[in-house]
Amino acid sequence: MRTYAHKMRLWCLLIILTVSYDCTAASEKYNPKANSAAMVIDGNVRITMLTERLIRLEWAEDKAFEDSATLVFLNRQLPVPAFTKEIKDGQLQIKTRYLTVKYKLGSGAFNATNLSIDMNVNGVKAIWHPGMEDKGNLRGTTRTLDGCKGACRIWDKHNITLEPGLISKDGWVVVDDSNRPLFDNSQWQWVIARPKKKQQDFYFFGYGHDYKAALSDFVKVAGNIALPPRFVFGAWWSRYWEYTDQDMRRLVNEFAIHDVPLDVLVVDMDWHITSLPSMYKDGKKVSDQAGQQAG
């Protein structure tokens, strides 16, 4: 009986901890819809003041703006920053402590002549407009290192190209989110393609040389960055090879026989349809549910 009672106490404790964890997780859920008080809407344009240094700029041909989370931006429900707005000679002006947005009303999609942002952050000044080159960008990551030896791609002898990052010596960065997939609104959120229409969705980060502020604002809208799980620092096996189930069994058995730990076993390319046209109906490639090329 004592053993039974002890087990019951352990089960009760486990249930309490599980419920507590679920409640905590629920309280930290992100809300992709911004506070309406942070929005300025005029016709086909919506400008959302997310922070004093971070602004979302949308233009939609059908005047239907996107409130769903995207692969990058999950949370737009932030405290509304202090800002003012006014219209002068057909130009909309929105000001925060650091940024001034200027847009010529009724002039259509964003371009270099109808939209600009003046930035003044701790003495670092700049005037941005769409299409402007971010020459001081310190770059970010690259999709893959396949076929690379150091920084050089083996097949064409060119150096790999890093994508733009969040930190720039110019003091500003623009993230173009116009074509990135969305998350649907189901309980188990899934990735879906954006509606096919003419639209622009930019995020302007203006922070001068306060790079910590840039990263802080990014985490607010993109979500907290999780620590890598312990297993990813262990031994991995991944090989571009057509394995059978018996091959996999033999491989894992070899690790066990030689008492070598194996933390991650990757079934490389054979888990999905390949990019060969012959694998598709009528020999024509298709896009997946996220609007990306399958395979």
N, C-alpha and C positions, 0 to 999 in steps of 0.2 A: 504493500500500500504506500509505503514511504517513497518507493521508486516511482510509482504511478503519480503521486502528488508532486514529486520533483519534476517529472516530465511535463505535467500540466502547467506548473509555474513557468517552465521554460517556454512552452508554447504560448502562454499568455503574454510573456515578455516579448517574444518574437512578433506577435500580432500588434502589440502596442508600438513597437519600434517601426514596424512596417507602415502602420497607419500614420505615425508621426512623420515618417519620411515622405509618404504620399502627400500629406497636407503641406509640408514644407515645399515640395516640388511644385505643387499646384499654385502656391502663393508666389512662386518665382516665374510663372508663365509670362511670356511676352505678349504684348498687344500691338499688332501691326498698324492699327488705325490711330492716327495722330489726333490730338485734341483739336476740336474744330476752332477753338480760339487762336490756335497757332497758324491757321490757314488764311490765305488771301486768295480769293477766287475771282477771276474775271474772264467770262467766256470760255475759251479753250485752254486757259492757263490756270494752274494752281501752284502757289508758292507756299511751302510749309516751313515755318521757322522752328527748327528742331532744337537748336541751342543758339547762343549768341554768335557762334563761329561755324555752325553747320546748318545749311539750307538745302531743302529739297525743291527742285524746279521741274515741274511737269507741264507738258503740252500734249493735248490729245485732240485729234481731228474731230472725234465724236463727242467731246466734252465729258467723256466717262473716265474718271481718274481711278487709279489702282490703289486699293487699300489692303490688298492681300500681302502677306509676307513673301519675300523673294528668297532665293538661295543665299543672298548676302544680308539683306536687311529684314530683321525679324521684329524689331520693336521701335515703334514711332510714338508711343504714348509717353511723352516726357513732360516735365514741368514747362509751361509756356514761358519763353524768355521775354524780356522787355523789348518791345519794338514799336516803331511808329510807321504809319503809312499815309501817303498823300498822292494826289494826282496833279501834275503840273504840265500844262500844254500837251495833254495826251500821253504823258509818260507817268507810269506807276513807279513810285519810289518807296522802298521799305528799308528802314534803318534799324540796326542794332548798335550796340556799343562799338562793334568792330567792323561791321559790314554794311554796305549800302547797295541794295539791288535796284537796278533801273531797267524797266521794260516798256517799250513803246506799245501801248494798248492797240489791239486789233491788227497787229502786224504779222500774225501767223507764227509758224514754227520758229524756235529759237535759232538765231544766227548772230554773226559778228556785228551786225548793224543795229539790231533791235534789243539786245540784251547785254548788260555788263554788270559786274560787281566790283565796287571799290572796296579795298581792304586796307585797314590801318590797325595793325596789332603791335603794340609796344614799339612803335617807330618803324616797323616793317610795312612798307606800302606797296600796293600792286593794284592794277586794274585788269580784271579778267573778262574775256568774252569767249563765246563758243568757238572752238577750233584753234584756240591759242595753244602753242606748244609749251609743255611743262619741261623746260630745259634742265631744271635743277633736280628732277626726280631721281631719288636714290634707288629706285627699282624694288621689285618684290621677289616673286618666286617664278619658277618655270614649271610647265606641266609635267615634263618627264626628263629623265637623264638617260633614257634608252639610247644606245649607240653612241654614247659620249665617252671620251677619254679626257678627264679633267674638264676644262671648259670647252673643248673642241668636239664637234660632231664628226664622227669617223667618216660618214658617207660623203659629206661635201666639204669637209675641212674648215667649216665656218664655226665661229664661237656661238654658243647657245645664247638666246635672247631672253632676258628676264622681262616679265610683265611689269607695268608701272606699279609702284608701291604707294603707301599712304604718306610717306615722308618725302618732302621736297625742300631743297634749299631756296626755292622761289617763294615758299611760305604758304602755298595753297595746293590743293589737289582736287581734281574732279573725278568722281566715279560715275561712269555711264552705266546705269542699270536698265536701260531701255529694253534690252532683248533677253535679259536673264529670266529663266523659268520661275514660276510662282509655286508656292505651297497652296494646296486646296484647303477648304475649311472643314474637312472631315475630322473625326476624333483621332484617327491615326493618319496624320497629315502626309500627303503624297505630293510628289513634284509633278506639275503640269505645265504645258506650254502657255506663254502669254497669248492673248487674243491677237490675231493677225490684223493689225491696223496701223495707221500712221500715228506714232507717239514718240515722245522724248521723256526721259526720266533721269535727271542728273542730281547728284549730291555734291555740293560744293563745301569743301573743308577749308576754312581760312584761319590759320593759326600763327602766321609769322614763323618765328623760330621756336615757339613753344611746342615742341614735338610731343611732349607728354600729353598736352591738351588734345592734340590730334588723335592719339591712341585712345585717350579717355572717351572722347566723343564717339569714336568708332565702336568701342565696346558697348556704349549705351544703346546704339541702334542695331548692332550686329550680334549682340549677345556676349555673355561671358565666355572666355576662352578656357576650355576644359584642360586639365592636366592630362598628359598622355598616360594611358593605363600601363601598369608595370610590364605586361607581357610584350609590349612593342620593343622593349629594350633587350629582349632575349634573342634566341636563335631563330632565324627565318629560313624557310626553304621555298624558293620560287624559281621555276625553270620554264622557259618557253618550249613546251614539249607536249606531244599528244599522249597523255597518260591514259592507261586503262585503270579500272578499279583495282586489278591485281597488282599493277605497277605501284599504285599508291600504298597498298598494304605492305608490299615488300619494302618499299622505301621507309615507311614508318617503323617496320620491324627491324630494319638495319640500325636505326637510331636507338631502339630499345636494346638490341643485342650489345651494342658498343657503349651503352649507358651514356649516350649523348643527349642532353636535354633539347627538346624541340618545342618552341613556343608558338610558332605560326607556320602553318602549312598552306601555301597558296596554290589553288587550282588555276593556273595562269589564264590562258585565253579560251579554254574549252567550256567555260560555264555559260557562254552566250553565243548568239548567232554571230558569225564572222562578218567582215565587211565585203565578202565576195558577192557580187550580184547574183550568182547562181543559187545562193541561199535564200533569196527572196522570191515571193510570188511574181511570176511573169518576168523574173530577172531584173526587177526594178527596186532600187533601194527605197526604204521608207524611213520616216522619222519616228522616234519613240514618243511616249506620252508627254515627255518634257520638251518636245520639239527639237531634240538633238538627233544627230545621225546615229541610227542603230548600228551596233557592231563595233 
